[in-house]
Amino acid sequence: MLLGLVALLFLGGAGFWVKTAAGLKLTLAAQPQQTAQAGASVAGAPGGLPVPKVTPLVTAPLASSSPPARVSIPGIKVDAAAEPVDVDAQGRMAVPSRPEDVGWYRLGPSPGEPGNAVIDGHLDWWTGAAVFWQLARLKVGDAIVVTRADGQSVQFVVDGTTTVLYDSRPPGLFATDGPPSLSLITCSGSWDRQKQTYSTRLVVHASLAPSRPTQTPGDGG
């Protein structure tokens, strides 16, 4: 669950152990703990970036023409259903209920609308890799396609990635105005045993792809 899977592959082995993780004081909310099979401990909770507190917390979704239904990222072979998520009792952005899904912050813009749409996803789960396991492989120029509930698709192009401390507050992450953009978030860095979370968060930023000009008969050579 955006948690602390430690692959023995890195130690020359095959397989993995799952660490125990607790809830975080962060954007992404903790999920209920799950019992793993013998030989592995209980999977833990994810964590992301804090919701800014400089403005009153939004308590209802913004008016949206259509929410996202699926997110496709061909570069890392992701094709995931999008779950609407909001804020938990601690003011943290919730996470998707399933490791193969992504979570769309429904209190902010829908992808393609003014402002920065925020989508989170688990890095791993007590059963293994999750939807954003390979998010760090995205590079500038890669495409992200969001299919909305109304059937329309909105394409974004990755224009930057950054790694921030788990409790930092990147400016503009939850912006509700300005050019349409998209941020994808998952856990990264090393596992902090004391805090029971990864030390950093990976944020992939993408901007709305330019519209292709419509070609009319007679255009071109």
C-alpha positions in Angstrom: 0.0 0.0 0.0 2.4 2.7 -1.0 4.4 1.0 1.7 7.5 -0.8 2.5 8.0 -3.8 0.4 11.6 -4.9 0.5 12.5 -7.0 -2.5 15.0 -9.7 -1.7 15.9 -9.5 -5.4 18.1 -6.5 -4.4 19.9 -8.8 -2.0 20.4 -11.5 -4.6 17.4 -13.5 -3.5 14.0 -14.1 -5.1 10.8 -12.9 -3.5 10.1 -10.4 -0.9 9.2 -9.6 2.8 6.4 -7.2 3.6 7.1 -4.6 6.4 4.5 -3.3 8.9 3.5 0.3 8.3 1.4 2.8 10.3 -0.8 5.7 9.3 0.9 8.9 8.2 0.3 12.6 8.9 0.2 13.1 5.1 -1.9 13.6 2.1 -2.6 10.0 1.5 -4.7 8.3 4.1 -4.0 5.0 5.9 -5.8 1.9 4.7 -7.0 -0.9 7.0 -4.3 -3.3 7.8 -4.5 -6.7 6.1 -3.2 -10.1 7.3 -0.5 -11.6 5.2 0.3 -15.3 4.9 2.7 -16.9 7.4 6.3 -15.6 6.9 5.2 -12.0 6.2 4.1 -9.3 8.5 1.0 -7.1 8.1 1.0 -4.6 5.3 0.9 -1.0 6.2 -0.5 2.3 5.2 0.5 4.7 2.3 1.5 8.3 2.6 1.8 11.3 0.4 1.9 15.1 0.7 0.0 17.2 3.2 -3.1 19.1 2.0 -2.2 22.8 2.4 -3.7 24.6 5.4 -3.2 28.1 4.3 -6.7 28.2 2.8 -9.9 26.8 4.2 -10.3 23.1 3.5 -12.7 22.4 0.6 -15.5 20.3 1.8 -17.4 19.7 -1.4 -16.2 18.7 -4.9 -15.7 21.5 -7.4 -18.2 21.6 -10.3 -16.9 19.1 -12.8 -17.9 18.5 -16.3 -16.9 14.9 -16.0 -14.8 12.9 -13.5 -12.0 10.6 -14.7 -12.9 7.0 -15.3 -9.5 5.5 -16.4 -5.9 6.5 -16.5 -3.6 5.1 -19.2 0.2 5.5 -19.1 1.6 3.5 -22.1 5.3 4.1 -21.1 4.9 2.0 -17.9 2.0 -0.2 -19.1 -0.6 1.2 -16.7 -4.3 1.1 -17.5 -6.1 1.6 -14.3 -9.6 2.5 -13.1 -9.9 5.8 -11.3 -11.7 5.9 -7.9 -12.9 9.3 -6.6 -11.3 10.0 -3.2 -11.5 12.9 -0.8 -10.1 13.8 2.6 -10.1 11.7 5.8 -10.6 12.9 9.4 -7.0 14.0 9.7 -7.1 16.1 6.5 -5.2 13.7 4.4 -6.0 12.8 0.8 -7.5 9.3 0.7 -6.1 6.5 -1.4 -7.7 4.0 -3.8 -9.2 0.9 -2.1 -7.5 -1.5 -4.5 -3.8 -1.7 -5.4 -4.6 -1.8 -9.2 -6.6 1.4 -9.1 -5.6 5.0 -8.9 -7.3 7.7 -6.7 -8.5 11.0 -8.1 -8.8 13.9 -5.6 -12.4 14.7 -6.2 -12.3 18.0 -4.1 -10.0 19.4 -6.8 -10.2 19.8 -10.6 -11.0 16.9 -12.9 -8.2 16.3 -15.4 -8.5 18.8 -18.2 -10.1 21.5 -16.2 -8.3 24.6 -14.9 -5.9 23.9 -12.1 -3.9 20.9 -11.1 -5.7 17.5 -10.9 -4.1 15.2 -8.4 -4.1 11.4 -8.8 -2.4 9.0 -6.3 -1.6 5.3 -6.5 -0.1 2.6 -4.3 3.6 1.8 -4.9 3.1 -1.7 -3.5 0.8 -3.9 -1.6 1.1 -6.7 0.9 0.7 -9.1 -2.1 3.4 -7.4 -4.3 3.8 -4.5 -6.7 0.9 -2.1 -7.2 -0.3 0.3 -9.9 2.5 2.9 -9.5 5.4 0.5 -9.0 7.2 1.8 -12.1 6.1 5.4 -11.9 9.7 6.5 -11.4 10.5 5.3 -14.9 8.4 8.0 -16.5 10.4 10.6 -18.4 9.8 14.0 -19.9 7.7 13.7 -23.0 5.8 10.5 -21.9 2.1 10.5 -22.5 -0.7 10.2 -19.8 -4.2 9.7 -21.1 -7.2 10.2 -18.9 -10.5 8.9 -20.1 -13.4 10.7 -18.5 -16.8 9.3 -17.6 -18.4 11.1 -20.6 -16.2 9.1 -22.9 -13.8 11.9 -23.8 -10.1 11.5 -23.5 -7.7 14.1 -22.2 -4.0 13.7 -23.0 -1.1 15.1 -20.9 2.6 15.1 -21.5 5.1 14.7 -18.6 7.2 17.8 -18.2 8.9 17.1 -14.9 9.4 14.8 -11.9 10.5 15.7 -8.4 11.1 13.9 -5.1 10.1 15.7 -1.9 10.1 14.8 1.8 7.1 12.9 2.9 5.8 15.8 5.0 6.5 18.7 2.6 3.9 20.9 1.0 4.8 21.6 -2.6 3.2 24.9 -3.7 0.5 24.6 -6.3 -0.1 20.9 -5.9 -3.8 21.4 -5.1 -4.3 24.5 -7.3 -7.8 25.0 -8.6 -7.0 27.6 -11.2 -4.5 28.2 -13.9 -3.6 26.1 -16.9 -4.9 22.4 -16.8 -2.2 20.1 -15.4 -1.9 16.8 -13.7 0.2 15.4 -10.8 0.7 11.7 -10.1 2.0 10.8 -6.6 3.4 7.7 -5.0 5.9 6.7 -2.3 9.6 6.7 -2.9 12.9 6.7 -1.0 14.1 4.6 1.8 11.9 2.9 4.4 11.9 4.7 7.8 11.4 2.1 10.5 10.7 4.7 13.2 8.0 6.6 11.2 6.8 3.4 9.4 6.8 5.1 6.0 8.9 5.8 3.0 11.1 8.9 3.5 10.0 10.7 0.3 7.3 11.1 -2.3 7.6 11.0 -6.0 5.6 13.6 -7.9 5.3 13.4 -11.6 3.9 16.6 -13.2 2.3 16.7 -16.6 0.8 19.5 -18.7 -2.1 19.3 -21.1 -1.0 18.2 -24.5 -1.3 20.8 -27.3 -4.4 20.3 -29.5 -3.7 19.0 -32.9 -4.8 21.3 -35.7 -7.7 20.1 -37.7 -6.7 19.5 -41.3 -9.2 20.5 -44.0 -9.3 19.4 -47.6 -6.7 21.2 -49.6 -4.3 21.8 -46.7 -0.8 20.6 -47.0 1.2 19.8 -50.1 
